[in-house]
Amino acid sequence: MDKCFYCGSGLKIEKVNIARFWGKKLIALNDVPALVCQKCGERFFEAKVSAQIDEKIQQILKRFLLKISMFPRCNTN
């Protein structure tokens, strides 16, 4: 892909920061390679990078859920 799907302008490879919400939790990933439109700023990720983003988010969520499950339920009776 060498032209923006939306406006037709040129794309440039840049490192970007992305943020995704999982419920009320914010997951931030830094220095992610993307093709960025030089006119409208739209960002595109190659399939390989997109898969890596998904994998990284899953790793973060697994660690988060593991931390939660490490605390046993307390009986207050």
PQR file with spaces between the fields and no chain letter, atoms N, CA, C, O and H, PARSE charges and radii, in Angstrom:
ATOM       1  N    MET     1       0.851   -1.166    0.000 -0.4000 1.5000
ATOM       2  CA   MET     1       0.000    0.000    0.000 -0.0000 2.0000
ATOM       3  C    MET     1       0.901    1.234    0.000  0.5500 1.7000
ATOM       4  O    MET     1       1.748    1.402    0.878 -0.5500 1.4000
ATOM       5  N    ASP     2       0.708    2.073   -0.976 -0.4000 1.5000
ATOM       6  CA   ASP     2       1.536    3.279   -1.044 -0.0000 2.0000
ATOM       7  C    ASP     2       0.707    4.557   -1.022  0.5500 1.7000
ATOM       8  O    ASP     2       1.257    5.655   -0.933 -0.5500 1.4000
ATOM       9  H    ASP     2       0.020    1.937   -1.689  0.4000 1.0000
ATOM      10  N    LYS     3      -0.622    4.415   -1.104 -0.4000 1.5000
ATOM      11  CA   LYS     3      -1.528    5.573   -1.066 -0.0000 2.0000
ATOM      12  C    LYS     3      -2.589    5.344    0.009  0.5500 1.7000
ATOM      13  O    LYS     3      -2.996    4.210    0.264 -0.5500 1.4000
ATOM      14  H    LYS     3      -1.069    3.523   -1.176  0.4000 1.0000
ATOM      15  N    CYS     4      -3.021    6.416    0.621 -0.4000 1.5000
ATOM      16  CA   CYS     4      -4.061    6.358    1.643 -0.0000 2.0000
ATOM      17  C    CYS     4      -5.375    5.875    1.038  0.5500 1.7000
ATOM      18  O    CYS     4      -5.799    6.360   -0.011 -0.5500 1.4000
ATOM      19  H    CYS     4      -2.691    7.336    0.413  0.4000 1.0000
ATOM      20  N    PHE     5      -6.003    4.938    1.690 -0.4000 1.5000
ATOM      21  CA   PHE     5      -7.290    4.399    1.244 -0.0000 2.0000
ATOM      22  C    PHE     5      -8.371    5.478    1.259  0.5500 1.7000
ATOM      23  O    PHE     5      -9.297    5.441    0.448 -0.5500 1.4000
ATOM      24  H    PHE     5      -5.659    4.544    2.543  0.4000 1.0000
ATOM      25  N    TYR     6      -8.258    6.444    2.183 -0.4000 1.5000
ATOM      26  CA   TYR     6      -9.308    7.447    2.356 -0.0000 2.0000
ATOM      27  C    TYR     6      -9.126    8.694    1.493  0.5500 1.7000
ATOM      28  O    TYR     6     -10.087    9.172    0.890 -0.5500 1.4000
ATOM      29  H    TYR     6      -7.506    6.474    2.842  0.4000 1.0000
ATOM      30  N    CYS     7      -7.903    9.226    1.429 -0.4000 1.5000
ATOM      31  CA   CYS     7      -7.720   10.494    0.707 -0.0000 2.0000
ATOM      32  C    CYS     7      -6.775   10.394   -0.490  0.5500 1.7000
ATOM      33  O    CYS     7      -6.668   11.338   -1.273 -0.5500 1.4000
ATOM      34  H    CYS     7      -7.123    8.838    1.919  0.4000 1.0000
ATOM      35  N    GLY     8      -6.092    9.267   -0.637 -0.4000 1.5000
ATOM      36  CA   GLY     8      -5.231    9.071   -1.791 -0.0000 2.0000
ATOM      37  C    GLY     8      -3.836    9.658   -1.677  0.5500 1.7000
ATOM      38  O    GLY     8      -3.043    9.543   -2.611 -0.5500 1.4000
ATOM      39  H    GLY     8      -6.179    8.500   -0.001  0.4000 1.0000
ATOM      40  N    SER     9      -3.519   10.287   -0.547 -0.4000 1.5000
ATOM      41  CA   SER     9      -2.188   10.872   -0.366 -0.0000 2.0000
ATOM      42  C    SER     9      -1.153    9.801   -0.033  0.5500 1.7000
ATOM      43  O    SER     9      -1.491    8.642    0.207 -0.5500 1.4000
ATOM      44  H    SER     9      -4.164   10.380    0.212  0.4000 1.0000
ATOM      45  N    GLY    10       0.103   10.212   -0.023 -0.4000 1.5000
ATOM      46  CA   GLY    10       1.193    9.288    0.231 -0.0000 2.0000
ATOM      47  C    GLY    10       1.285    8.858    1.688  0.5500 1.7000
ATOM      48  O    GLY    10       0.858    9.564    2.602 -0.5500 1.4000
ATOM      49  H    GLY    10       0.377   11.153   -0.218  0.4000 1.0000
ATOM      50  N    LEU    11       1.860    7.671    1.868 -0.4000 1.5000
ATOM      51  CA   LEU    11       2.046    7.103    3.199 -0.0000 2.0000
ATOM      52  C    LEU    11       3.524    7.069    3.551  0.5500 1.7000
ATOM      53  O    LEU    11       4.386    6.948    2.681 -0.5500 1.4000
ATOM      54  H    LEU    11       2.207    7.097    1.126  0.4000 1.0000
ATOM      55  N    LYS    12       3.793    7.178    4.833 -0.4000 1.5000
ATOM      56  CA   LYS    12       5.167    7.126    5.325 -0.0000 2.0000
ATOM      57  C    LYS    12       5.208    6.183    6.521  0.5500 1.7000
ATOM      58  O    LYS    12       4.314    6.212    7.367 -0.5500 1.4000
ATOM      59  H    LYS    12       3.092    7.276    5.539  0.4000 1.0000
ATOM      60  N    ILE    13       6.241    5.348    6.596 -0.4000 1.5000
ATOM      61  CA   ILE    13       6.391    4.452    7.741 -0.0000 2.0000
ATOM      62  C    ILE    13       6.854    5.275    8.936  0.5500 1.7000
ATOM      63  O    ILE    13       7.858    5.984    8.874 -0.5500 1.4000
ATOM      64  H    ILE    13       6.968    5.324    5.909  0.4000 1.0000
ATOM      65  N    GLU    14       6.096    5.166   10.028 -0.4000 1.5000
ATOM      66  CA   GLU    14       6.421    5.869   11.269 -0.0000 2.0000
ATOM      67  C    GLU    14       6.142    4.954   12.450  0.5500 1.7000
ATOM      68  O    GLU    14       5.375    3.997   12.338 -0.5500 1.4000
ATOM      69  H    GLU    14       5.280    4.591   10.079  0.4000 1.0000
ATOM      70  N    LYS    15       6.763    5.252   13.575 -0.4000 1.5000
ATOM      71  CA   LYS    15       6.461    4.555   14.830 -0.0000 2.0000
ATOM      72  C    LYS    15       5.395    5.380   15.543  0.5500 1.7000
ATOM      73  O    LYS    15       5.552    6.586   15.737 -0.5500 1.4000
ATOM      74  H    LYS    15       7.386    6.029   13.666  0.4000 1.0000
ATOM      75  N    VAL    16       4.309    4.714   15.930 -0.4000 1.5000
ATOM      76  CA   VAL    16       3.195    5.413   16.567 -0.0000 2.0000
ATOM      77  C    VAL    16       2.879    4.766   17.908  0.5500 1.7000
ATOM      78  O    VAL    16       3.288    3.638   18.184 -0.5500 1.4000
ATOM      79  H    VAL    16       4.182    3.735   15.772  0.4000 1.0000
ATOM      80  N    ASN    17       2.151    5.493   18.726 -0.4000 1.5000
ATOM      81  CA   ASN    17       1.639    4.968   19.983 -0.0000 2.0000
ATOM      82  C    ASN    17       0.161    4.672   19.782  0.5500 1.7000
ATOM      83  O    ASN    17      -0.555    5.453   19.156 -0.5500 1.4000
ATOM      84  H    ASN    17       1.818    6.409   18.502  0.4000 1.0000
ATOM      85  N    ILE    18      -0.295    3.539   20.316 -0.4000 1.5000
ATOM      86  CA   ILE    18      -1.708    3.204   20.205 -0.0000 2.0000
ATOM      87  C    ILE    18      -2.257    2.895   21.595  0.5500 1.7000
ATOM      88  O    ILE    18      -1.525    2.479   22.493 -0.5500 1.4000
ATOM      89  H    ILE    18       0.287    2.905   20.825  0.4000 1.0000
ATOM      90  N    ALA    19      -3.540    3.105   21.747 -0.4000 1.5000
ATOM      91  CA   ALA    19      -4.206    2.833   23.015 -0.0000 2.0000
ATOM      92  C    ALA    19      -5.497    2.079   22.730  0.5500 1.7000
ATOM      93  O    ALA    19      -6.231    2.402   21.796 -0.5500 1.4000
ATOM      94  H    ALA    19      -4.134    3.443   21.017  0.4000 1.0000
ATOM      95  N    ARG    20      -5.756    1.083   23.541 -0.4000 1.5000
ATOM      96  CA   ARG    20      -6.982    0.295   23.430 -0.0000 2.0000
ATOM      97  C    ARG    20      -7.583    0.164   24.819  0.5500 1.7000
ATOM      98  O    ARG    20      -6.869   -0.016   25.805 -0.5500 1.4000
ATOM      99  H    ARG    20      -5.160    0.821   24.300  0.4000 1.0000
ATOM     100  N    PHE    21      -8.899    0.257   24.885 -0.4000 1.5000
ATOM     101  CA   PHE    21      -9.589    0.059   26.156 -0.0000 2.0000
ATOM     102  C    PHE    21     -10.102   -1.369   26.253  0.5500 1.7000
ATOM     103  O    PHE    21     -10.620   -1.921   25.282 -0.5500 1.4000
ATOM     104  H    PHE    21      -9.479    0.404   24.084  0.4000 1.0000
ATOM     105  N    TRP    22      -9.952   -1.966   27.436 -0.4000 1.5000
ATOM     106  CA   TRP    22     -10.534   -3.252   27.757 -0.0000 2.0000
ATOM     107  C    TRP    22     -11.379   -2.994   28.994  0.5500 1.7000
ATOM     108  O    TRP    22     -10.866   -2.967   30.113 -0.5500 1.4000
ATOM     109  H    TRP    22      -9.531   -1.518   28.225  0.4000 1.0000
ATOM     110  N    GLY    23     -12.649   -2.809   28.791 -0.4000 1.5000
ATOM     111  CA   GLY    23     -13.498   -2.364   29.890 -0.0000 2.0000
ATOM     112  C    GLY    23     -13.053   -0.967   30.295  0.5500 1.7000
ATOM     113  O    GLY    23     -13.044   -0.048   29.477 -0.5500 1.4000
ATOM     114  H    GLY    23     -13.066   -2.832   27.882  0.4000 1.0000
ATOM     115  N    LYS    24     -12.686   -0.815   31.556 -0.4000 1.5000
ATOM     116  CA   LYS    24     -12.198    0.480   32.045 -0.0000 2.0000
ATOM     117  C    LYS    24     -10.673    0.554   32.051  0.5500 1.7000
ATOM     118  O    LYS    24     -10.103    1.570   32.451 -0.5500 1.4000
ATOM     119  H    LYS    24     -12.693   -1.562   32.221  0.4000 1.0000
ATOM     120  N    LYS    25     -10.015   -0.508   31.614 -0.4000 1.5000
ATOM     121  CA   LYS    25      -8.555   -0.547   31.589 -0.0000 2.0000
ATOM     122  C    LYS    25      -8.033   -0.017   30.261  0.5500 1.7000
ATOM     123  O    LYS    25      -8.556   -0.356   29.199 -0.5500 1.4000
ATOM     124  H    LYS    25     -10.478   -1.333   31.290  0.4000 1.0000
ATOM     125  N    LEU    26      -7.009    0.808   30.328 -0.4000 1.5000
ATOM     126  CA   LEU    26      -6.357    1.339   29.137 -0.0000 2.0000
ATOM     127  C    LEU    26      -5.068    0.570   28.900  0.5500 1.7000
ATOM     128  O    LEU    26      -4.227    0.454   29.791 -0.5500 1.4000
ATOM     129  H    LEU    26      -6.584    1.083   31.191  0.4000 1.0000
ATOM     130  N    ILE    27      -4.925    0.049   27.697 -0.4000 1.5000
ATOM     131  CA   ILE    27      -3.700   -0.655   27.309 -0.0000 2.0000
ATOM     132  C    ILE    27      -3.005    0.210   26.267  0.5500 1.7000
ATOM     133  O    ILE    27      -3.575    0.498   25.215 -0.5500 1.4000
ATOM     134  H    ILE    27      -5.608    0.143   26.974  0.4000 1.0000
ATOM     135  N    ALA    28      -1.784    0.622   26.556 -0.4000 1.5000
ATOM     136  CA   ALA    28      -1.021    1.482   25.650 -0.0000 2.0000
ATOM     137  C    ALA    28       0.182    0.720   25.109  0.5500 1.7000
ATOM     138  O    ALA    28       0.895    0.056   25.862 -0.5500 1.4000
ATOM     139  H    ALA    28      -1.321    0.388   27.411  0.4000 1.0000
ATOM     140  N    LEU    29       0.400    0.817   23.821 -0.4000 1.5000
ATOM     141  CA   LEU    29       1.568    0.227   23.171 -0.0000 2.0000
ATOM     142  C    LEU    29       2.327    1.353   22.470  0.5500 1.7000
ATOM     143  O    LEU    29       1.735    2.161   21.754 -0.5500 1.4000
ATOM     144  H    LEU    29      -0.179    1.356   23.210  0.4000 1.0000
ATOM     145  N    ASN    30       3.618    1.395   22.680 -0.4000 1.5000
ATOM     146  CA   ASN    30       4.456    2.453   22.109 -0.0000 2.0000
ATOM     147  C    ASN    30       5.336    1.926   20.991  0.5500 1.7000
ATOM     148  O    ASN    30       5.660    0.740   20.935 -0.5500 1.4000
ATOM     149  H    ASN    30       4.099    0.738   23.261  0.4000 1.0000
ATOM     150  N    ASP    31       5.715    2.832   20.105 -0.4000 1.5000
ATOM     151  CA   ASP    31       6.657    2.540   19.018 -0.0000 2.0000
ATOM     152  C    ASP    31       6.195    1.406   18.101  0.5500 1.7000
ATOM     153  O    ASP    31       6.972    0.517   17.751 -0.5500 1.4000
ATOM     154  H    ASP    31       5.452    3.796   20.151  0.4000 1.0000
ATOM     155  N    VAL    32       4.935    1.454   17.726 -0.4000 1.5000
ATOM     156  CA   VAL    32       4.363    0.452   16.828 -0.0000 2.0000
ATOM     157  C    VAL    32       4.534    0.945   15.388  0.5500 1.7000
ATOM     158  O    VAL    32       4.116    2.060   15.073 -0.5500 1.4000
ATOM     159  H    VAL    32       4.305    2.176   18.010  0.4000 1.0000
ATOM     160  N    PRO    33       5.135    0.145   14.512 -0.5600 1.5000
ATOM     161  CA   PRO    33       5.316    0.587   13.124  0.2800 2.0000
ATOM     162  C    PRO    33       3.979    0.658   12.387  0.5500 1.7000
ATOM     163  O    PRO    33       3.173   -0.271   12.441 -0.5500 1.4000
ATOM     164  N    ALA    34       3.761    1.775   11.699 -0.4000 1.5000
ATOM     165  CA   ALA    34       2.514    1.980   10.957 -0.0000 2.0000
ATOM     166  C    ALA    34       2.800    2.770    9.689  0.5500 1.7000
ATOM     167  O    ALA    34       3.804    3.476    9.593 -0.5500 1.4000
ATOM     168  H    ALA    34       4.416    2.530   11.655  0.4000 1.0000
ATOM     169  N    LEU    35       1.912    2.642    8.729 -0.4000 1.5000
ATOM     170  CA   LEU    35       1.933    3.494    7.545 -0.0000 2.0000
ATOM     171  C    LEU    35       0.994    4.653    7.851  0.5500 1.7000
ATOM     172  O    LEU    35      -0.201    4.447    8.066 -0.5500 1.4000
ATOM     173  H    LEU    35       1.096    2.069    8.807  0.4000 1.0000
ATOM     174  N    VAL    36       1.529    5.867    7.872 -0.4000 1.5000
ATOM     175  CA   VAL    36       0.746    7.039    8.262 -0.0000 2.0000
ATOM     176  C    VAL    36       0.562    7.951    7.053  0.5500 1.7000
ATOM     177  O    VAL    36       1.524    8.301    6.369 -0.5500 1.4000
ATOM     178  H    VAL    36       2.499    6.035    7.697  0.4000 1.0000
ATOM     179  N    CYS    37      -0.699    8.332    6.803 -0.4000 1.5000
ATOM     180  CA   CYS    37      -0.999    9.246    5.709 -0.0000 2.0000
ATOM     181  C    CYS    37      -0.441   10.626    6.028  0.5500 1.7000
ATOM     182  O    CYS    37      -0.652   11.150    7.121 -0.5500 1.4000
ATOM     183  H    CYS    37      -1.480    8.047    7.358  0.4000 1.0000
ATOM     184  N    GLN    38       0.260   11.203    5.085 -0.4000 1.5000
ATOM     185  CA   GLN    38       0.889   12.497    5.294 -0.0000 2.0000
ATOM     186  C    GLN    38      -0.100   13.658    5.189  0.5500 1.7000
ATOM     187  O    GLN    38       0.233   14.790    5.539 -0.5500 1.4000
ATOM     188  H    GLN    38       0.432   10.778    4.197  0.4000 1.0000
ATOM     189  N    LYS    39      -1.314   13.382    4.707 -0.4000 1.5000
ATOM     190  CA   LYS    39      -2.319   14.441    4.604 -0.0000 2.0000
ATOM     191  C    LYS    39      -3.362   14.351    5.719  0.5500 1.7000
ATOM     192  O    LYS    39      -3.552   15.308    6.469 -0.5500 1.4000
ATOM     193  H    LYS    39      -1.585   12.462    4.422  0.4000 1.0000
ATOM     194  N    CYS    40      -4.037   13.205    5.829 -0.4000 1.5000
ATOM     195  CA   CYS    40      -5.147   13.101    6.787 -0.0000 2.0000
ATOM     196  C    CYS    40      -4.751   12.453    8.113  0.5500 1.7000
ATOM     197  O    CYS    40      -5.512   12.516    9.078 -0.5500 1.4000
ATOM     198  H    CYS    40      -3.883   12.427    5.220  0.4000 1.0000
ATOM     199  N    GLY    41      -3.569   11.832    8.173 -0.4000 1.5000
ATOM     200  CA   GLY    41      -3.093   11.253    9.429 -0.0000 2.0000
ATOM     201  C    GLY    41      -3.616    9.856    9.729  0.5500 1.7000
ATOM     202  O    GLY    41      -3.288    9.280   10.766 -0.5500 1.4000
ATOM     203  H    GLY    41      -2.950   11.781    7.389  0.4000 1.0000
ATOM     204  N    GLU    42      -4.427    9.306    8.832 -0.4000 1.5000
ATOM     205  CA   GLU    42      -4.940    7.950    9.048 -0.0000 2.0000
ATOM     206  C    GLU    42      -3.765    6.977    9.147  0.5500 1.7000
ATOM     207  O    GLU    42      -2.763    7.118    8.446 -0.5500 1.4000
ATOM     208  H    GLU    42      -4.694    9.774    7.989  0.4000 1.0000
ATOM     209  N    ARG    43      -3.909    5.983   10.036 -0.4000 1.5000
ATOM     210  CA   ARG    43      -2.834    5.008   10.244 -0.0000 2.0000
ATOM     211  C    ARG    43      -3.283    3.634    9.784  0.5500 1.7000
ATOM     212  O    ARG    43      -4.419    3.217   10.009 -0.5500 1.4000
ATOM     213  H    ARG    43      -4.722    5.868   10.606  0.4000 1.0000
ATOM     214  N    PHE    44      -2.355    2.940    9.131 -0.4000 1.5000
ATOM     215  CA   PHE    44      -2.613    1.599    8.638 -0.0000 2.0000
ATOM     216  C    PHE    44      -1.520    0.679    9.170  0.5500 1.7000
ATOM     217  O    PHE    44      -0.352    1.063    9.244 -0.5500 1.4000
ATOM     218  H    PHE    44      -1.431    3.278    8.948  0.4000 1.0000
ATOM     219  N    PHE    45      -1.910   -0.539    9.541 -0.4000 1.5000
ATOM     220  CA   PHE    45      -0.953   -1.512   10.059 -0.0000 2.0000
ATOM     221  C    PHE    45      -0.901   -2.702    9.115  0.5500 1.7000
ATOM     222  O    PHE    45      -1.929   -3.171    8.627 -0.5500 1.4000
ATOM     223  H    PHE    45      -2.858   -0.851    9.482  0.4000 1.0000
ATOM     224  N    GLU    46       0.310   -3.180    8.865 -0.4000 1.5000
ATOM     225  CA   GLU    46       0.461   -4.395    8.072 -0.0000 2.0000
ATOM     226  C    GLU    46      -0.149   -5.553    8.856  0.5500 1.7000
ATOM     227  O    GLU    46      -0.229   -5.497   10.083 -0.5500 1.4000
ATOM     228  H    GLU    46       1.145   -2.799    9.261  0.4000 1.0000
ATOM     229  N    ALA    47      -0.575   -6.595    8.160 -0.4000 1.5000
ATOM     230  CA   ALA    47      -1.226   -7.739    8.807 -0.0000 2.0000
ATOM     231  C    ALA    47      -0.350   -8.338    9.903  0.5500 1.7000
ATOM     232  O    ALA    47      -0.844   -8.688   10.976 -0.5500 1.4000
ATOM     233  H    ALA    47      -0.510   -6.640    7.163  0.4000 1.0000
ATOM     234  N    LYS    48       0.940   -8.456    9.636 -0.4000 1.5000
ATOM     235  CA   LYS    48       1.873   -9.021   10.621 -0.0000 2.0000
ATOM     236  C    LYS    48       1.913   -8.171   11.885  0.5500 1.7000
ATOM     237  O    LYS    48       1.904   -8.703   12.995 -0.5500 1.4000
ATOM     238  H    LYS    48       1.341   -8.172    8.765  0.4000 1.0000
ATOM     239  N    VAL    49       1.955   -6.858   11.717 -0.4000 1.5000
ATOM     240  CA   VAL    49       2.001   -5.938   12.865 -0.0000 2.0000
ATOM     241  C    VAL    49       0.681   -6.001   13.624  0.5500 1.7000
ATOM     242  O    VAL    49       0.671   -6.000   14.855 -0.5500 1.4000
ATOM     243  H    VAL    49       1.962   -6.426   10.815  0.4000 1.0000
ATOM     244  N    SER    50      -0.421   -6.057   12.902 -0.4000 1.5000
ATOM     245  CA   SER    50      -1.732   -6.147   13.536 -0.0000 2.0000
ATOM     246  C    SER    50      -1.833   -7.405   14.393  0.5500 1.7000
ATOM     247  O    SER    50      -2.367   -7.361   15.501 -0.5500 1.4000
ATOM     248  H    SER    50      -0.412   -6.058   11.902  0.4000 1.0000
ATOM     249  N    ALA    51      -1.326   -8.517   13.888 -0.4000 1.5000
ATOM     250  CA   ALA    51      -1.324   -9.771   14.651 -0.0000 2.0000
ATOM     251  C    ALA    51      -0.453   -9.636   15.897  0.5500 1.7000
ATOM     252  O    ALA    51      -0.806  -10.147   16.960 -0.5500 1.4000
ATOM     253  H    ALA    51      -0.892   -8.552   12.988  0.4000 1.0000
ATOM     254  N    GLN    52       0.693   -8.945   15.771 -0.4000 1.5000
ATOM     255  CA   GLN    52       1.570   -8.736   16.923 -0.0000 2.0000
ATOM     256  C    GLN    52       0.900   -7.852   17.979  0.5500 1.7000
ATOM     257  O    GLN    52       1.068   -8.076   19.178 -0.5500 1.4000
ATOM     258  H    GLN    52       0.980   -8.530   14.908  0.4000 1.0000
ATOM     259  N    ILE    53       0.146   -6.853   17.532 -0.4000 1.5000
ATOM     260  CA   ILE    53      -0.596   -5.996   18.460 -0.0000 2.0000
ATOM     261  C    ILE    53      -1.596   -6.838   19.249  0.5500 1.7000
ATOM     262  O    ILE    53      -1.665   -6.745   20.474 -0.5500 1.4000
ATOM     263  H    ILE    53       0.010   -6.671   16.558  0.4000 1.0000
ATOM     264  N    ASP    54      -2.364   -7.655   18.541 -0.4000 1.5000
ATOM     265  CA   ASP    54      -3.348   -8.520   19.199 -0.0000 2.0000
ATOM     266  C    ASP    54      -2.678   -9.459   20.199  0.5500 1.7000
ATOM     267  O    ASP    54      -3.172   -9.649   21.310 -0.5500 1.4000
ATOM     268  H    ASP    54      -2.308   -7.730   17.546  0.4000 1.0000
ATOM     269  N    GLU    55      -1.557  -10.041   19.799 -0.4000 1.5000
ATOM     270  CA   GLU    55      -0.829  -10.970   20.667 -0.0000 2.0000
ATOM     271  C    GLU    55      -0.335  -10.261   21.933  0.5500 1.7000
ATOM     272  O    GLU    55      -0.463  -10.792   23.036 -0.5500 1.4000
ATOM     273  H    GLU    55      -1.156   -9.886   18.896  0.4000 1.0000
ATOM     274  N    LYS    56       0.221   -9.080   21.768 -0.4000 1.5000
ATOM     275  CA   LYS    56       0.733   -8.313   22.904 -0.0000 2.0000
ATOM     276  C    LYS    56      -0.400   -7.950   23.868  0.5500 1.7000
ATOM     277  O    LYS    56      -0.238   -8.051   25.085 -0.5500 1.4000
ATOM     278  H    LYS    56       0.325   -8.649   20.872  0.4000 1.0000
ATOM     279  N    ILE    57      -1.542   -7.529   23.325 -0.4000 1.5000
ATOM     280  CA   ILE    57      -2.682   -7.190   24.173 -0.0000 2.0000
ATOM     281  C    ILE    57      -3.155   -8.430   24.935  0.5500 1.7000
ATOM     282  O    ILE    57      -3.474   -8.339   26.120 -0.5500 1.4000
ATOM     283  H    ILE    57      -1.673   -7.447   22.337  0.4000 1.0000
ATOM     284  N    GLN    58      -3.203   -9.581   24.271 -0.4000 1.5000
ATOM     285  CA   GLN    58      -3.599  -10.818   24.947 -0.0000 2.0000
ATOM     286  C    GLN    58      -2.624  -11.167   26.080  0.5500 1.7000
ATOM     287  O    GLN    58      -3.050  -11.614   27.145 -0.5500 1.4000
ATOM     288  H    GLN    58      -2.944   -9.656   23.308  0.4000 1.0000
ATOM     289  N    GLN    59      -1.327  -10.967   25.857 -0.4000 1.5000
ATOM     290  CA   GLN    59      -0.332  -11.224   26.906 -0.0000 2.0000
ATOM     291  C    GLN    59      -0.566  -10.318   28.108  0.5500 1.7000
ATOM     292  O    GLN    59      -0.508  -10.763   29.254 -0.5500 1.4000
ATOM     293  H    GLN    59      -0.981  -10.603   24.992  0.4000 1.0000
ATOM     294  N    ILE    60      -0.829   -9.057   27.837 -0.4000 1.5000
ATOM     295  CA   ILE    60      -1.078   -8.095   28.921 -0.0000 2.0000
ATOM     296  C    ILE    60      -2.333   -8.493   29.696  0.5500 1.7000
ATOM     297  O    ILE    60      -2.337   -8.471   30.926 -0.5500 1.4000
ATOM     298  H    ILE    60      -0.876   -8.696   26.906  0.4000 1.0000
ATOM     299  N    LEU    61      -3.386   -8.852   28.986 -0.4000 1.5000
ATOM     300  CA   LEU    61      -4.631   -9.238   29.645 -0.0000 2.0000
ATOM     301  C    LEU    61      -4.456  -10.503   30.476  0.5500 1.7000
ATOM     302  O    LEU    61      -5.013  -10.599   31.570 -0.5500 1.4000
ATOM     303  H    LEU    61      -3.383   -8.869   27.986  0.4000 1.0000
ATOM     304  N    LYS    62      -3.698  -11.470   29.982 -0.4000 1.5000
ATOM     305  CA   LYS    62      -3.449  -12.696   30.745 -0.0000 2.0000
ATOM     306  C    LYS    62      -2.728  -12.385   32.044  0.5500 1.7000
ATOM     307  O    LYS    62      -3.070  -12.940   33.088 -0.5500 1.4000
ATOM     308  H    LYS    62      -3.247  -11.392   29.093  0.4000 1.0000
ATOM     309  N    ARG    63      -1.728  -11.499   31.994 -0.4000 1.5000
ATOM     310  CA   ARG    63      -1.010  -11.110   33.224 -0.0000 2.0000
ATOM     311  C    ARG    63      -1.954  -10.402   34.176  0.5500 1.7000
ATOM     312  O    ARG    63      -1.925  -10.654   35.381 -0.5500 1.4000
ATOM     313  H    ARG    63      -1.451  -11.048   31.146  0.4000 1.0000
ATOM     314  N    PHE    64      -2.790   -9.521   33.651 -0.4000 1.5000
ATOM     315  CA   PHE    64      -3.729   -8.776   34.479 -0.0000 2.0000
ATOM     316  C    PHE    64      -4.717   -9.724   35.142  0.5500 1.7000
ATOM     317  O    PHE    64      -4.967   -9.618   36.343 -0.5500 1.4000
ATOM     318  H    PHE    64      -2.814   -9.317   32.672  0.4000 1.0000
ATOM     319  N    LEU    65      -5.284  -10.657   34.366 -0.4000 1.5000
ATOM     320  CA   LEU    65      -6.256  -11.597   34.913 -0.0000 2.0000
ATOM     321  C    LEU    65      -5.607  -12.545   35.899  0.5500 1.7000
ATOM     322  O    LEU    65      -6.245  -12.952   36.870 -0.5500 1.4000
ATOM     323  H    LEU    65      -5.081  -10.743   33.391  0.4000 1.0000
ATOM     324  N    LEU    66      -4.353  -12.908   35.675 -0.4000 1.5000
ATOM     325  CA   LEU    66      -3.628  -13.760   36.610 -0.0000 2.0000
ATOM     326  C    LEU    66      -3.463  -13.041   37.944  0.5500 1.7000
ATOM     327  O    LEU    66      -3.645  -13.640   39.004 -0.5500 1.4000
ATOM     328  H    LEU    66      -3.834  -12.578   34.887  0.4000 1.0000
ATOM     329  N    LYS    67      -3.119  -11.761   37.889 -0.4000 1.5000
ATOM     330  CA   LYS    67      -2.952  -10.996   39.120 -0.0000 2.0000
ATOM     331  C    LYS    67      -4.254  -10.934   39.907  0.5500 1.7000
ATOM     332  O    LYS    67      -4.248  -11.019   41.135 -0.5500 1.4000
ATOM     333  H    LYS    67      -2.971  -11.275   37.027  0.4000 1.0000
ATOM     334  N    ILE    68      -5.365  -10.786   39.202 -0.4000 1.5000
ATOM     335  CA   ILE    68      -6.654  -10.734   39.882 -0.0000 2.0000
ATOM     336  C    ILE    68      -6.953  -12.077   40.537  0.5500 1.7000
ATOM     337  O    ILE    68      -7.391  -12.116   41.686 -0.5500 1.4000
ATOM     338  H    ILE    68      -5.370  -10.717   38.205  0.4000 1.0000
ATOM     339  N    SER    69      -6.725  -13.171   39.828 -0.4000 1.5000
ATOM     340  CA   SER    69      -7.081  -14.482   40.348 -0.0000 2.0000
ATOM     341  C    SER    69      -6.145  -14.952   41.453  0.5500 1.7000
ATOM     342  O    SER    69      -6.435  -15.948   42.115 -0.5500 1.4000
ATOM     343  H    SER    69      -6.369  -13.140   38.894  0.4000 1.0000
ATOM     344  N    MET    70      -5.029  -14.260   41.666 -0.4000 1.5000
ATOM     345  CA   MET    70      -4.102  -14.643   42.731 -0.0000 2.0000
ATOM     346  C    MET    70      -4.638  -14.268   44.105  0.5500 1.7000
ATOM     347  O    MET    70      -4.117  -14.739   45.116 -0.5500 1.4000
ATOM     348  H    MET    70      -4.793  -13.451   41.128  0.4000 1.0000
ATOM     349  N    PHE    71      -5.663  -13.433   44.164 -0.4000 1.5000
ATOM     350  CA   PHE    71      -6.241  -13.036   45.434 -0.0000 2.0000
ATOM     351  C    PHE    71      -7.472  -13.885   45.707  0.5500 1.7000
ATOM     352  O    PHE    71      -8.493  -13.720   45.039 -0.5500 1.4000
ATOM     353  H    PHE    71      -6.087  -13.050   43.344  0.4000 1.0000
ATOM     354  N    PRO    72      -7.396  -14.795   46.680 -0.5600 1.5000
ATOM     355  CA   PRO    72      -8.548  -15.658   46.949  0.2800 2.0000
ATOM     356  C    PRO    72      -9.709  -14.844   47.530  0.5500 1.7000
ATOM     357  O    PRO    72      -9.515  -13.785   48.127 -0.5500 1.4000
ATOM     358  N    ARG    73     -10.877  -15.353   47.343 -0.4000 1.5000
ATOM     359  CA   ARG    73     -12.049  -14.679   47.897 -0.0000 2.0000
ATOM     360  C    ARG    73     -12.028  -14.801   49.408  0.5500 1.7000
ATOM     361  O    ARG    73     -11.719  -15.857   49.960 -0.5500 1.4000
ATOM     362  H    ARG    73     -11.036  -16.214   46.859  0.4000 1.0000
ATOM     363  N    CYS    74     -12.352  -13.732   50.047 -0.4000 1.5000
ATOM     364  CA   CYS    74     -12.364  -13.714   51.505 -0.0000 2.0000
ATOM     365  C    CYS    74     -13.793  -13.871   52.001  0.5500 1.7000
ATOM     366  O    CYS    74     -14.718  -13.262   51.462 -0.5500 1.4000
ATOM     367  H    CYS    74     -12.602  -12.874   49.599  0.4000 1.0000
ATOM     368  N    ASN    75     -13.961  -14.668   53.000 -0.4000 1.5000
ATOM     369  CA   ASN    75     -15.252  -14.809   53.638 -0.0000 2.0000
ATOM     370  C    ASN    75     -15.312  -13.831   54.793  0.5500 1.7000
ATOM     371  O    ASN    75     -14.463  -13.865   55.683 -0.5500 1.4000
ATOM     372  H    ASN    75     -13.210  -15.162   53.437  0.4000 1.0000
ATOM     373  N    THR    76     -16.284  -12.982   54.786 -0.4000 1.5000
ATOM     374  CA   THR    76     -16.373  -11.974   55.853 -0.0000 2.0000
ATOM     375  C    THR    76     -17.336  -12.396   56.949  0.5500 1.7000
ATOM     376  O    THR    76     -17.680  -11.586   57.811 -0.5500 1.4000
ATOM     377  H    THR    76     -16.974  -12.954   54.063  0.4000 1.0000
ATOM     378  N    ASN    77     -17.776  -13.640   56.935 -0.4000 1.5000
ATOM     379  CA   ASN    77     -18.710  -14.122   57.953 -0.0000 2.0000
ATOM     380  C    ASN    77     -18.006  -14.369   59.257  0.5500 1.7000
ATOM     381  O    ASN    77     -18.637  -14.780   60.231 -0.5500 1.4000
ATOM     382  H    ASN    77     -17.497  -14.297   56.235  0.4000 1.0000
